């Protein structure tokens, strides 16, 4: 056993996949989650400490109980649309949780943090292949709250010697290939699960948000990464920290973009079913194209996404078809 790792948001989509991988790597993943957007039955690979990061006394007790060697911080509100409607909620919850977490780490002498950030910190930079040096210009409270936490980490690093690997994710999709865990949000806003909902009849149709973008087929382009590939990067990031290599920031994307129509076509190919589609208006806040232009994770962490868009959809579809899938 290599020690305990606190996984905030371990009951959520990405956090639960991190727990599975940490366990397989010999760590004890201790999930810290208030179950506000996560699911108790997604916590399968280690203990659940139920509580909110805003509760500092609870958090200190968790650190004392488990004496973690590192923290992976996934817990956050992450619905971009909601963050536009309720910015105060995002600033309060995401920031307060992170302040408490970093202070609790300092108190407990835990110096290693893997932080879940987002390409939303880059904001509206259509057409540019984004690398880690691109200016951060978030256009919504979600991206702004993550950018602020990145800054906060910098201050804790300077003063307290905290070391963090920050990952800026592009679009995460797919599920555990063994279908033990997968993606489920309520409400669901993400393209791949919505496409599968439309195929399986849980939803009548999929609406394409805008067909008049300046792209080859008129729909938005995104860079999709399989959640299992994404988590492999997190394990590499943890190894990087434990090897004493210090703080770093990495984009996690494939560098290849797919349009909404291409995702729909891939889903039709994988499932053999037609997606019932409506062509709708643009969704406010959507950028035309968001694609990673960085090779830093390949160069420094020896990380490359290995799974294709078809793999993401096939694995998500297997999870989706499970008998006990929620709903
Ligand atoms: N889309 C549709 N119809 C839908 C849902 C989505 O056409 O019903 C389109 C969107 O317009 C977008 C693409 O599918 O072009 C992907 O949309 P998602 O909602 O799946 O993902 P986003 O690109 O909006 O969001 C992702 C992450 C966020 C992150 C953001 C950065 O989920 O956490 O990228 O912009 F902040």
py3Dmol code that shows the C-alpha trace and the ligand (Angstrom):
import py3Dmol

protein = """\
ATOM      1  CA  UNK A   1       0.000   0.000   0.000  1.00  0.00           C
ATOM      2  CA  UNK A   2       1.441   3.356  -1.099  1.00  0.00           C
ATOM      3  CA  UNK A   3      -0.679   5.398   1.341  1.00  0.00           C
ATOM      4  CA  UNK A   4      -3.980   7.221   1.344  1.00  0.00           C
ATOM      5  CA  UNK A   5      -4.917   9.827  -1.253  1.00  0.00           C
ATOM      6  CA  UNK A   6      -7.830  12.166  -0.485  1.00  0.00           C
ATOM      7  CA  UNK A   7     -10.080  12.416  -3.521  1.00  0.00           C
ATOM      8  CA  UNK A   8     -12.431  15.373  -3.208  1.00  0.00           C
ATOM      9  CA  UNK A   9     -15.414  14.790  -5.463  1.00  0.00           C
ATOM     10  CA  UNK A  10     -14.643  11.063  -5.521  1.00  0.00           C
ATOM     11  CA  UNK A  11     -18.370  10.309  -5.857  1.00  0.00           C
ATOM     12  CA  UNK A  12     -18.544  12.217  -9.141  1.00  0.00           C
ATOM     13  CA  UNK A  13     -17.868  11.211 -12.717  1.00  0.00           C
ATOM     14  CA  UNK A  14     -14.145  11.923 -13.020  1.00  0.00           C
ATOM     15  CA  UNK A  15     -13.337  11.497  -9.313  1.00  0.00           C
ATOM     16  CA  UNK A  16     -14.798   7.981  -9.189  1.00  0.00           C
ATOM     17  CA  UNK A  17     -12.608   6.939 -12.120  1.00  0.00           C
ATOM     18  CA  UNK A  18      -9.622   8.378 -10.244  1.00  0.00           C
ATOM     19  CA  UNK A  19     -10.503   6.239  -7.217  1.00  0.00           C
ATOM     20  CA  UNK A  20     -10.578   3.088  -9.315  1.00  0.00           C
ATOM     21  CA  UNK A  21      -7.175   3.846 -10.832  1.00  0.00           C
ATOM     22  CA  UNK A  22      -5.637   4.838  -7.494  1.00  0.00           C
ATOM     23  CA  UNK A  23      -6.749   1.583  -5.938  1.00  0.00           C
ATOM     24  CA  UNK A  24      -5.311  -0.378  -8.863  1.00  0.00           C
ATOM     25  CA  UNK A  25      -2.022   1.502  -8.340  1.00  0.00           C
ATOM     26  CA  UNK A  26      -1.868   0.471  -4.684  1.00  0.00           C
ATOM     27  CA  UNK A  27      -3.175   3.637  -3.017  1.00  0.00           C
ATOM     28  CA  UNK A  28      -6.143   3.907  -0.670  1.00  0.00           C
ATOM     29  CA  UNK A  29      -8.524   6.429  -2.286  1.00  0.00           C
ATOM     30  CA  UNK A  30     -10.475   8.243   0.449  1.00  0.00           C
ATOM     31  CA  UNK A  31     -13.437  10.027  -1.104  1.00  0.00           C
ATOM     32  CA  UNK A  32     -14.442  13.394   0.409  1.00  0.00           C
ATOM     33  CA  UNK A  33     -17.802  14.329  -1.020  1.00  0.00           C
ATOM     34  CA  UNK A  34     -20.996  16.011   0.163  1.00  0.00           C
ATOM     35  CA  UNK A  35     -23.021  14.040  -2.413  1.00  0.00           C
ATOM     36  CA  UNK A  36     -24.597  17.259  -3.705  1.00  0.00           C
ATOM     37  CA  UNK A  37     -23.813  16.303  -7.301  1.00  0.00           C
ATOM     38  CA  UNK A  38     -22.111  12.937  -6.772  1.00  0.00           C
ATOM     39  CA  UNK A  39     -23.464   9.477  -5.964  1.00  0.00           C
ATOM     40  CA  UNK A  40     -22.733   7.302  -2.918  1.00  0.00           C
ATOM     41  CA  UNK A  41     -22.916   4.152  -5.034  1.00  0.00           C
ATOM     42  CA  UNK A  42     -20.076   5.448  -7.231  1.00  0.00           C
ATOM     43  CA  UNK A  43     -17.770   5.175  -4.188  1.00  0.00           C
ATOM     44  CA  UNK A  44     -16.617   1.578  -4.655  1.00  0.00           C
ATOM     45  CA  UNK A  45     -12.874   1.593  -4.280  1.00  0.00           C
ATOM     46  CA  UNK A  46     -12.244   3.031  -0.819  1.00  0.00           C
ATOM     47  CA  UNK A  47     -13.991   4.734   2.112  1.00  0.00           C
ATOM     48  CA  UNK A  48     -16.414   7.668   1.824  1.00  0.00           C
ATOM     49  CA  UNK A  49     -16.043  10.644   4.140  1.00  0.00           C
ATOM     50  CA  UNK A  50     -19.289  12.509   3.672  1.00  0.00           C
ATOM     51  CA  UNK A  51     -19.060  16.237   4.221  1.00  0.00           C
ATOM     52  CA  UNK A  52     -18.568  19.591   2.534  1.00  0.00           C
ATOM     53  CA  UNK A  53     -15.184  21.222   2.006  1.00  0.00           C
ATOM     54  CA  UNK A  54     -16.621  24.405   3.471  1.00  0.00           C
ATOM     55  CA  UNK A  55     -16.650  22.591   6.844  1.00  0.00           C
ATOM     56  CA  UNK A  56     -13.074  23.144   7.959  1.00  0.00           C
ATOM     57  CA  UNK A  57     -13.344  21.221  11.275  1.00  0.00           C
ATOM     58  CA  UNK A  58     -14.616  18.152   9.431  1.00  0.00           C
ATOM     59  CA  UNK A  59     -11.856  18.472   6.855  1.00  0.00           C
ATOM     60  CA  UNK A  60      -9.138  18.703   9.533  1.00  0.00           C
ATOM     61  CA  UNK A  61     -10.545  15.578  11.198  1.00  0.00           C
ATOM     62  CA  UNK A  62     -10.445  13.737   7.853  1.00  0.00           C
ATOM     63  CA  UNK A  63      -6.784  14.672   7.359  1.00  0.00           C
ATOM     64  CA  UNK A  64      -5.980  13.528  10.919  1.00  0.00           C
ATOM     65  CA  UNK A  65      -7.793  10.235  10.403  1.00  0.00           C
ATOM     66  CA  UNK A  66      -6.180   9.231   7.107  1.00  0.00           C
ATOM     67  CA  UNK A  67      -2.866  11.165   6.984  1.00  0.00           C
ATOM     68  CA  UNK A  68      -2.944  11.269   3.166  1.00  0.00           C
ATOM     69  CA  UNK A  69       0.255  11.420   1.125  1.00  0.00           C
ATOM     70  CA  UNK A  70      -1.519  13.590  -1.477  1.00  0.00           C
ATOM     71  CA  UNK A  71      -4.826  15.124  -2.523  1.00  0.00           C
ATOM     72  CA  UNK A  72      -6.658  14.983  -5.834  1.00  0.00           C
ATOM     73  CA  UNK A  73      -9.126  17.868  -5.925  1.00  0.00           C
ATOM     74  CA  UNK A  74     -12.092  17.300  -8.232  1.00  0.00           C
ATOM     75  CA  UNK A  75     -14.962  18.597  -6.064  1.00  0.00           C
ATOM     76  CA  UNK A  76     -16.543  21.650  -7.690  1.00  0.00           C
ATOM     77  CA  UNK A  77     -19.686  22.882  -9.283  1.00  0.00           C
ATOM     78  CA  UNK A  78     -19.032  22.530 -13.018  1.00  0.00           C
ATOM     79  CA  UNK A  79     -22.145  23.385 -15.013  1.00  0.00           C
ATOM     80  CA  UNK A  80     -21.102  26.296 -17.215  1.00  0.00           C
ATOM     81  CA  UNK A  81     -24.683  27.420 -17.915  1.00  0.00           C
ATOM     82  CA  UNK A  82     -25.581  27.415 -14.231  1.00  0.00           C
ATOM     83  CA  UNK A  83     -22.451  29.426 -13.473  1.00  0.00           C
ATOM     84  CA  UNK A  84     -23.660  32.115 -15.868  1.00  0.00           C
ATOM     85  CA  UNK A  85     -27.077  32.201 -14.182  1.00  0.00           C
ATOM     86  CA  UNK A  86     -25.758  31.994 -10.592  1.00  0.00           C
ATOM     87  CA  UNK A  87     -22.196  33.365 -10.469  1.00  0.00           C
ATOM     88  CA  UNK A  88     -22.287  33.925  -6.697  1.00  0.00           C
ATOM     89  CA  UNK A  89     -22.887  30.228  -6.113  1.00  0.00           C
ATOM     90  CA  UNK A  90     -19.766  29.323  -8.110  1.00  0.00           C
ATOM     91  CA  UNK A  91     -17.542  31.875  -6.479  1.00  0.00           C
ATOM     92  CA  UNK A  92     -18.735  30.922  -3.005  1.00  0.00           C
ATOM     93  CA  UNK A  93     -18.660  27.149  -3.249  1.00  0.00           C
ATOM     94  CA  UNK A  94     -15.680  26.503  -5.504  1.00  0.00           C
ATOM     95  CA  UNK A  95     -13.473  29.114  -3.885  1.00  0.00           C
ATOM     96  CA  UNK A  96     -14.437  28.499  -0.238  1.00  0.00           C
ATOM     97  CA  UNK A  97     -13.919  24.777  -0.677  1.00  0.00           C
ATOM     98  CA  UNK A  98     -10.483  25.274  -2.206  1.00  0.00           C
ATOM     99  CA  UNK A  99      -9.333  27.761   0.479  1.00  0.00           C
ATOM    100  CA  UNK A 100     -10.270  25.317   3.217  1.00  0.00           C
ATOM    101  CA  UNK A 101      -8.659  22.421   1.413  1.00  0.00           C
ATOM    102  CA  UNK A 102      -5.344  24.189   0.892  1.00  0.00           C
ATOM    103  CA  UNK A 103      -5.265  25.438   4.486  1.00  0.00           C
ATOM    104  CA  UNK A 104      -6.094  21.969   5.788  1.00  0.00           C
ATOM    105  CA  UNK A 105      -3.254  20.542   3.656  1.00  0.00           C
ATOM    106  CA  UNK A 106      -0.805  23.059   5.133  1.00  0.00           C
ATOM    107  CA  UNK A 107      -1.950  22.275   8.656  1.00  0.00           C
ATOM    108  CA  UNK A 108      -1.615  18.527   8.061  1.00  0.00           C
ATOM    109  CA  UNK A 109       1.778  18.816   6.346  1.00  0.00           C
ATOM    110  CA  UNK A 110       0.394  17.298   3.131  1.00  0.00           C
ATOM    111  CA  UNK A 111       2.221  19.032   0.276  1.00  0.00           C
ATOM    112  CA  UNK A 112       1.168  17.276  -2.908  1.00  0.00           C
ATOM    113  CA  UNK A 113      -1.948  18.283  -4.826  1.00  0.00           C
ATOM    114  CA  UNK A 114      -3.306  17.217  -8.208  1.00  0.00           C
ATOM    115  CA  UNK A 115      -5.821  19.863  -9.238  1.00  0.00           C
ATOM    116  CA  UNK A 116      -8.639  19.489 -11.730  1.00  0.00           C
ATOM    117  CA  UNK A 117      -8.788  22.672 -13.810  1.00  0.00           C
ATOM    118  CA  UNK A 118     -10.373  23.271 -17.180  1.00  0.00           C
ATOM    119  CA  UNK A 119      -9.790  24.678 -20.633  1.00  0.00           C
ATOM    120  CA  UNK A 120     -12.610  27.074 -19.664  1.00  0.00           C
ATOM    121  CA  UNK A 121      -9.854  29.172 -18.041  1.00  0.00           C
ATOM    122  CA  UNK A 122      -8.760  30.132 -21.580  1.00  0.00           C
ATOM    123  CA  UNK A 123     -12.187  31.497 -22.506  1.00  0.00           C
ATOM    124  CA  UNK A 124     -13.069  32.759 -25.954  1.00  0.00           C
ATOM    125  CA  UNK A 125     -10.055  32.230 -28.226  1.00  0.00           C
ATOM    126  CA  UNK A 126     -11.731  30.725 -31.238  1.00  0.00           C
ATOM    127  CA  UNK A 127      -9.535  29.093 -33.802  1.00  0.00           C
ATOM    128  CA  UNK A 128      -6.396  29.120 -31.689  1.00  0.00           C
ATOM    129  CA  UNK A 129      -4.711  25.864 -30.733  1.00  0.00           C
ATOM    130  CA  UNK A 130      -4.363  26.453 -27.029  1.00  0.00           C
ATOM    131  CA  UNK A 131      -1.228  25.729 -25.072  1.00  0.00           C
ATOM    132  CA  UNK A 132      -0.489  26.346 -21.406  1.00  0.00           C
ATOM    133  CA  UNK A 133       0.975  29.774 -22.122  1.00  0.00           C
ATOM    134  CA  UNK A 134      -2.195  31.058 -23.771  1.00  0.00           C
ATOM    135  CA  UNK A 135      -3.606  33.960 -21.758  1.00  0.00           C
ATOM    136  CA  UNK A 136      -6.368  33.015 -19.344  1.00  0.00           C
ATOM    137  CA  UNK A 137      -9.546  34.942 -20.172  1.00  0.00           C
ATOM    138  CA  UNK A 138     -12.448  32.985 -18.684  1.00  0.00           C
ATOM    139  CA  UNK A 139     -15.867  34.123 -19.862  1.00  0.00           C
ATOM    140  CA  UNK A 140     -18.000  32.510 -17.156  1.00  0.00           C
ATOM    141  CA  UNK A 141     -17.919  32.126 -13.362  1.00  0.00           C
ATOM    142  CA  UNK A 142     -17.039  28.437 -13.639  1.00  0.00           C
ATOM    143  CA  UNK A 143     -13.849  29.094 -15.616  1.00  0.00           C
ATOM    144  CA  UNK A 144     -13.086  32.176 -13.505  1.00  0.00           C
ATOM    145  CA  UNK A 145     -13.393  30.206 -10.267  1.00  0.00           C
ATOM    146  CA  UNK A 146     -10.953  27.579 -11.563  1.00  0.00           C
ATOM    147  CA  UNK A 147      -8.516  30.273 -12.715  1.00  0.00           C
ATOM    148  CA  UNK A 148      -8.731  31.872  -9.250  1.00  0.00           C
ATOM    149  CA  UNK A 149      -7.928  28.530  -7.606  1.00  0.00           C
ATOM    150  CA  UNK A 150      -4.905  28.174  -9.891  1.00  0.00           C
ATOM    151  CA  UNK A 151      -3.748  31.573  -8.604  1.00  0.00           C
ATOM    152  CA  UNK A 152      -4.499  30.572  -5.008  1.00  0.00           C
ATOM    153  CA  UNK A 153      -2.323  27.491  -5.448  1.00  0.00           C
ATOM    154  CA  UNK A 154       0.502  29.765  -6.608  1.00  0.00           C
ATOM    155  CA  UNK A 155       0.323  31.769  -3.388  1.00  0.00           C
ATOM    156  CA  UNK A 156       0.272  28.630  -1.221  1.00  0.00           C
ATOM    157  CA  UNK A 157       3.215  27.269  -3.188  1.00  0.00           C
ATOM    158  CA  UNK A 158       5.237  30.437  -2.621  1.00  0.00           C
ATOM    159  CA  UNK A 159       4.466  30.742   1.075  1.00  0.00           C
ATOM    160  CA  UNK A 160       3.950  27.185   2.279  1.00  0.00           C
ATOM    161  CA  UNK A 161       5.836  25.037  -0.222  1.00  0.00           C
ATOM    162  CA  UNK A 162       2.674  23.393  -1.563  1.00  0.00           C
ATOM    163  CA  UNK A 163       3.375  21.550  -4.820  1.00  0.00           C
ATOM    164  CA  UNK A 164       0.576  21.099  -7.331  1.00  0.00           C
ATOM    165  CA  UNK A 165       0.133  19.545 -10.733  1.00  0.00           C
ATOM    166  CA  UNK A 166      -2.746  21.371 -12.410  1.00  0.00           C
ATOM    167  CA  UNK A 167      -4.524  19.732 -15.325  1.00  0.00           C
ATOM    168  CA  UNK A 168      -6.648  21.811 -17.689  1.00  0.00           C
ATOM    169  CA  UNK A 169      -9.096  19.392 -19.209  1.00  0.00           C
ATOM    170  CA  UNK A 170     -10.656  19.634 -22.607  1.00  0.00           C
ATOM    171  CA  UNK A 171     -13.896  17.619 -23.114  1.00  0.00           C
ATOM    172  CA  UNK A 172     -13.956  14.477 -21.024  1.00  0.00           C
ATOM    173  CA  UNK A 173     -16.118  11.555 -22.200  1.00  0.00           C
ATOM    174  CA  UNK A 174     -16.383   7.774 -21.980  1.00  0.00           C
ATOM    175  CA  UNK A 175     -16.618   5.478 -18.990  1.00  0.00           C
ATOM    176  CA  UNK A 176     -14.835   2.698 -17.173  1.00  0.00           C
ATOM    177  CA  UNK A 177     -14.485  -0.080 -19.805  1.00  0.00           C
ATOM    178  CA  UNK A 178     -15.749  -2.553 -17.177  1.00  0.00           C
ATOM    179  CA  UNK A 179     -18.858  -0.356 -16.733  1.00  0.00           C
ATOM    180  CA  UNK A 180     -18.507  -0.289 -12.929  1.00  0.00           C
ATOM    181  CA  UNK A 181     -18.792   3.497 -13.029  1.00  0.00           C
ATOM    182  CA  UNK A 182     -19.649   6.084 -15.660  1.00  0.00           C
ATOM    183  CA  UNK A 183     -21.006   9.531 -16.364  1.00  0.00           C
ATOM    184  CA  UNK A 184     -24.268  10.678 -14.875  1.00  0.00           C
ATOM    185  CA  UNK A 185     -25.218  14.275 -14.141  1.00  0.00           C
ATOM    186  CA  UNK A 186     -28.565  15.622 -13.096  1.00  0.00           C
ATOM    187  CA  UNK A 187     -29.424  17.602 -15.111  1.00  0.00           C
ATOM    188  CA  UNK A 188     -27.273  16.244 -17.953  1.00  0.00           C
ATOM    189  CA  UNK A 189     -25.734  18.885 -20.216  1.00  0.00           C
ATOM    190  CA  UNK A 190     -22.887  16.987 -21.926  1.00  0.00           C
ATOM    191  CA  UNK A 191     -22.998  15.959 -25.537  1.00  0.00           C
ATOM    192  CA  UNK A 192     -22.039  12.267 -25.410  1.00  0.00           C
ATOM    193  CA  UNK A 193     -24.500  11.167 -22.693  1.00  0.00           C
ATOM    194  CA  UNK A 194     -27.226  13.259 -24.327  1.00  0.00           C
ATOM    195  CA  UNK A 195     -26.596  11.587 -27.693  1.00  0.00           C
ATOM    196  CA  UNK A 196     -26.841   8.175 -26.010  1.00  0.00           C
ATOM    197  CA  UNK A 197     -30.030   9.252 -24.197  1.00  0.00           C
ATOM    198  CA  UNK A 198     -31.550  10.148 -27.564  1.00  0.00           C
ATOM    199  CA  UNK A 199     -30.543   6.774 -29.015  1.00  0.00           C
ATOM    200  CA  UNK A 200     -31.919   4.780 -26.104  1.00  0.00           C
ATOM    201  CA  UNK A 201     -35.181   6.749 -25.990  1.00  0.00           C
ATOM    202  CA  UNK A 202     -34.573   8.317 -22.575  1.00  0.00           C
ATOM    203  CA  UNK A 203     -34.846  11.582 -24.457  1.00  0.00           C
ATOM    204  CA  UNK A 204     -36.864  12.144 -27.605  1.00  0.00           C
ATOM    205  CA  UNK A 205     -34.265  14.068 -29.569  1.00  0.00           C
ATOM    206  CA  UNK A 206     -30.851  15.619 -29.470  1.00  0.00           C
ATOM    207  CA  UNK A 207     -30.729  19.320 -30.272  1.00  0.00           C
ATOM    208  CA  UNK A 208     -27.621  20.480 -32.121  1.00  0.00           C
ATOM    209  CA  UNK A 209     -26.782  23.871 -30.648  1.00  0.00           C
ATOM    210  CA  UNK A 210     -26.008  25.886 -33.766  1.00  0.00           C
ATOM    211  CA  UNK A 211     -25.313  24.839 -37.352  1.00  0.00           C
ATOM    212  CA  UNK A 212     -24.022  28.171 -38.632  1.00  0.00           C
ATOM    213  CA  UNK A 213     -20.570  28.208 -37.028  1.00  0.00           C
ATOM    214  CA  UNK A 214     -17.517  28.852 -39.168  1.00  0.00           C
ATOM    215  CA  UNK A 215     -16.474  25.185 -39.262  1.00  0.00           C
ATOM    216  CA  UNK A 216     -16.552  22.649 -42.116  1.00  0.00           C
ATOM    217  CA  UNK A 217     -20.008  21.320 -41.174  1.00  0.00           C
ATOM    218  CA  UNK A 218     -21.280  24.381 -39.305  1.00  0.00           C
ATOM    219  CA  UNK A 219     -21.213  22.819 -35.808  1.00  0.00           C
ATOM    220  CA  UNK A 220     -18.863  23.447 -32.871  1.00  0.00           C
ATOM    221  CA  UNK A 221     -15.573  21.623 -32.569  1.00  0.00           C
ATOM    222  CA  UNK A 222     -14.231  20.156 -29.317  1.00  0.00           C
ATOM    223  CA  UNK A 223     -11.258  18.037 -28.252  1.00  0.00           C
ATOM    224  CA  UNK A 224     -12.557  14.848 -26.561  1.00  0.00           C
ATOM    225  CA  UNK A 225     -10.485  12.780 -24.111  1.00  0.00           C
ATOM    226  CA  UNK A 226     -11.417   9.396 -22.664  1.00  0.00           C
ATOM    227  CA  UNK A 227     -11.857   9.607 -18.882  1.00  0.00           C
ATOM    228  CA  UNK A 228      -9.523   6.603 -18.419  1.00  0.00           C
ATOM    229  CA  UNK A 229      -6.777   8.343 -20.423  1.00  0.00           C
ATOM    230  CA  UNK A 230      -7.388  11.503 -18.410  1.00  0.00           C
ATOM    231  CA  UNK A 231      -6.963   9.638 -15.139  1.00  0.00           C
ATOM    232  CA  UNK A 232      -3.775   7.965 -16.367  1.00  0.00           C
ATOM    233  CA  UNK A 233      -2.390  11.492 -16.605  1.00  0.00           C
ATOM    234  CA  UNK A 234      -3.416  12.095 -12.987  1.00  0.00           C
ATOM    235  CA  UNK A 235      -1.493   9.048 -11.830  1.00  0.00           C
ATOM    236  CA  UNK A 236       1.503  10.282 -13.816  1.00  0.00           C
ATOM    237  CA  UNK A 237       1.047  13.702 -12.176  1.00  0.00           C
ATOM    238  CA  UNK A 238       1.029  12.103  -8.745  1.00  0.00           C
ATOM    239  CA  UNK A 239       4.200  10.202  -9.607  1.00  0.00           C
ATOM    240  CA  UNK A 240       5.753  13.441 -10.839  1.00  0.00           C
ATOM    241  CA  UNK A 241       5.055  15.149  -7.499  1.00  0.00           C
ATOM    242  CA  UNK A 242       6.243  12.224  -5.429  1.00  0.00           C
ATOM    243  CA  UNK A 243       9.451  12.137  -7.447  1.00  0.00           C
ATOM    244  CA  UNK A 244      10.089  15.711  -6.264  1.00  0.00           C
ATOM    245  CA  UNK A 245       9.612  17.402  -9.634  1.00  0.00           C
ATOM    246  CA  UNK A 246       7.548  20.295  -8.241  1.00  0.00           C
ATOM    247  CA  UNK A 247       4.532  22.237  -9.473  1.00  0.00           C
ATOM    248  CA  UNK A 248       3.418  22.204 -13.111  1.00  0.00           C
ATOM    249  CA  UNK A 249       0.456  22.925 -15.401  1.00  0.00           C
ATOM    250  CA  UNK A 250      -0.613  20.644 -18.241  1.00  0.00           C
ATOM    251  CA  UNK A 251      -3.384  20.735 -20.815  1.00  0.00           C
ATOM    252  CA  UNK A 252      -5.098  17.377 -21.217  1.00  0.00           C
ATOM    253  CA  UNK A 253      -6.432  17.108 -24.736  1.00  0.00           C
ATOM    254  CA  UNK A 254      -5.687  15.073 -27.832  1.00  0.00           C
ATOM    255  CA  UNK A 255      -4.998  17.979 -30.176  1.00  0.00           C
ATOM    256  CA  UNK A 256      -7.678  16.617 -32.535  1.00  0.00           C
ATOM    257  CA  UNK A 257     -11.084  18.283 -32.760  1.00  0.00           C
ATOM    258  CA  UNK A 258     -14.445  16.713 -33.626  1.00  0.00           C
ATOM    259  CA  UNK A 259     -17.584  18.600 -34.592  1.00  0.00           C
ATOM    260  CA  UNK A 260     -20.945  17.903 -32.978  1.00  0.00           C
ATOM    261  CA  UNK A 261     -22.046  16.184 -36.198  1.00  0.00           C
ATOM    262  CA  UNK A 262     -18.922  13.998 -36.173  1.00  0.00           C
ATOM    263  CA  UNK A 263     -19.708  12.915 -32.595  1.00  0.00           C
ATOM    264  CA  UNK A 264     -23.246  12.024 -33.657  1.00  0.00           C
ATOM    265  CA  UNK A 265     -21.929  10.035 -36.641  1.00  0.00           C
ATOM    266  CA  UNK A 266     -19.466   8.178 -34.415  1.00  0.00           C
ATOM    267  CA  UNK A 267     -22.283   7.303 -31.993  1.00  0.00           C
ATOM    268  CA  UNK A 268     -24.414   6.005 -34.857  1.00  0.00           C
ATOM    269  CA  UNK A 269     -21.520   3.880 -36.072  1.00  0.00           C
ATOM    270  CA  UNK A 270     -20.774   2.439 -32.623  1.00  0.00           C
ATOM    271  CA  UNK A 271     -24.366   1.708 -31.619  1.00  0.00           C
ATOM    272  CA  UNK A 272     -25.808   0.911 -35.055  1.00  0.00           C
ATOM    273  CA  UNK A 273     -28.717   3.237 -34.199  1.00  0.00           C
ATOM    274  CA  UNK A 274     -29.886   6.530 -35.668  1.00  0.00           C
ATOM    275  CA  UNK A 275     -29.770   9.657 -33.475  1.00  0.00           C
ATOM    276  CA  UNK A 276     -33.006  11.652 -33.726  1.00  0.00           C
ATOM    277  CA  UNK A 277     -31.713  15.196 -34.223  1.00  0.00           C
ATOM    278  CA  UNK A 278     -33.174  18.711 -34.187  1.00  0.00           C
ATOM    279  CA  UNK A 279     -31.102  21.610 -35.461  1.00  0.00           C
ATOM    280  CA  UNK A 280     -31.449  24.398 -32.902  1.00  0.00           C
ATOM    281  CA  UNK A 281     -30.014  27.792 -32.059  1.00  0.00           C
ATOM    282  CA  UNK A 282     -26.557  28.410 -30.684  1.00  0.00           C
ATOM    283  CA  UNK A 283     -26.141  27.905 -26.929  1.00  0.00           C
ATOM    284  CA  UNK A 284     -24.991  31.134 -25.243  1.00  0.00           C
ATOM    285  CA  UNK A 285     -21.369  30.960 -24.155  1.00  0.00           C
ATOM    286  CA  UNK A 286     -20.245  28.247 -26.595  1.00  0.00           C
ATOM    287  CA  UNK A 287     -16.948  28.857 -28.387  1.00  0.00           C
ATOM    288  CA  UNK A 288     -16.629  27.751 -32.010  1.00  0.00           C
ATOM    289  CA  UNK A 289     -13.544  25.611 -31.513  1.00  0.00           C
ATOM    290  CA  UNK A 290     -11.643  24.474 -28.402  1.00  0.00           C
ATOM    291  CA  UNK A 291      -8.684  22.219 -29.149  1.00  0.00           C
ATOM    292  CA  UNK A 292      -5.495  21.668 -27.184  1.00  0.00           C
ATOM    293  CA  UNK A 293      -2.335  22.745 -28.948  1.00  0.00           C
ATOM    294  CA  UNK A 294       0.092  21.481 -26.342  1.00  0.00           C
ATOM    295  CA  UNK A 295       2.548  18.596 -26.345  1.00  0.00           C
ATOM    296  CA  UNK A 296       3.783  19.353 -22.837  1.00  0.00           C
ATOM    297  CA  UNK A 297       2.041  16.392 -21.190  1.00  0.00           C
ATOM    298  CA  UNK A 298       3.520  14.068 -23.837  1.00  0.00           C
ATOM    299  CA  UNK A 299       6.961  15.539 -23.445  1.00  0.00           C
ATOM    300  CA  UNK A 300       7.131  15.843 -19.692  1.00  0.00           C
ATOM    301  CA  UNK A 301       4.743  13.196 -18.360  1.00  0.00           C
ATOM    302  CA  UNK A 302       5.034  10.734 -21.243  1.00  0.00           C
ATOM    303  CA  UNK A 303       1.234  10.910 -21.476  1.00  0.00           C
ATOM    304  CA  UNK A 304      -0.738  10.513 -24.678  1.00  0.00           C
ATOM    305  CA  UNK A 305      -4.437   9.787 -24.987  1.00  0.00           C
ATOM    306  CA  UNK A 306      -4.656   6.258 -26.379  1.00  0.00           C
ATOM    307  CA  UNK A 307      -8.414   5.817 -26.711  1.00  0.00           C
ATOM    308  CA  UNK A 308     -10.391   7.042 -29.722  1.00  0.00           C
ATOM    309  CA  UNK A 309     -13.720   8.848 -29.904  1.00  0.00           C
ATOM    310  CA  UNK A 310     -15.284   5.490 -30.860  1.00  0.00           C
ATOM    311  CA  UNK A 311     -13.755   3.926 -27.708  1.00  0.00           C
ATOM    312  CA  UNK A 312     -15.263   6.728 -25.597  1.00  0.00           C
ATOM    313  CA  UNK A 313     -18.689   6.203 -27.079  1.00  0.00           C
ATOM    314  CA  UNK A 314     -18.505   2.393 -26.908  1.00  0.00           C
ATOM    315  CA  UNK A 315     -17.525   2.488 -23.224  1.00  0.00           C
ATOM    316  CA  UNK A 316     -20.123   5.141 -22.401  1.00  0.00           C
ATOM    317  CA  UNK A 317     -22.738   3.069 -24.248  1.00  0.00           C
ATOM    318  CA  UNK A 318     -21.879  -0.077 -22.262  1.00  0.00           C
ATOM    319  CA  UNK A 319     -22.309   1.854 -19.010  1.00  0.00           C
ATOM    320  CA  UNK A 320     -25.476   3.471 -20.330  1.00  0.00           C
ATOM    321  CA  UNK A 321     -27.029   0.099 -21.068  1.00  0.00           C
ATOM    322  CA  UNK A 322     -26.455  -1.310 -17.599  1.00  0.00           C
ATOM    323  CA  UNK A 323     -29.650  -2.527 -15.990  1.00  0.00           C
ATOM    324  CA  UNK A 324     -29.182  -0.471 -12.844  1.00  0.00           C
ATOM    325  CA  UNK A 325     -28.241   2.711 -14.667  1.00  0.00           C
ATOM    326  CA  UNK A 326     -29.988   5.541 -12.837  1.00  0.00           C
ATOM    327  CA  UNK A 327     -33.375   6.877 -14.027  1.00  0.00           C
TER     328      UNK A 327
END
"""
ligand_1 = """\
36
LIG
N -24.026 20.292 -27.676
C -25.104 20.193 -28.506
N -26.277 19.724 -27.990
C -26.405 19.353 -26.692
C -25.281 19.453 -25.840
C -24.103 19.936 -26.374
O -25.052 20.517 -29.686
O -27.503 18.942 -26.291
C -22.754 20.797 -28.217
C -22.279 22.065 -27.540
O -22.839 23.176 -28.167
C -20.781 21.959 -27.731
C -20.506 20.459 -27.734
O -21.765 19.840 -27.980
O -20.422 22.459 -28.967
C -19.971 19.943 -26.414
O -20.825 20.414 -25.383
P -20.709 19.906 -23.866
O -21.786 20.577 -23.091
O -20.633 18.416 -23.852
O -19.274 20.421 -23.413
P -18.717 21.922 -23.392
O -17.719 21.985 -24.506
O -19.754 22.960 -23.370
O -18.100 21.959 -21.941
C -16.886 21.392 -21.652
C -16.856 20.920 -20.203
C -16.884 22.089 -19.259
C -15.826 23.073 -19.648
C -16.031 23.503 -21.069
C -15.027 24.508 -21.525
O -17.945 20.076 -19.930
O -16.651 21.650 -17.935
O -15.921 22.361 -21.896
O -15.625 25.346 -22.466
F -15.898 24.170 -18.877
"""
view = py3Dmol.view(width=600, height=400)
view.addModel(protein, "pdb")
view.setStyle({"model": 0}, {"cartoon": {"style": "trace"}})
view.addModel(ligand_1, "xyz")
view.setStyle({"model": 1}, {"stick": {}})
view.zoomTo()
view.show()
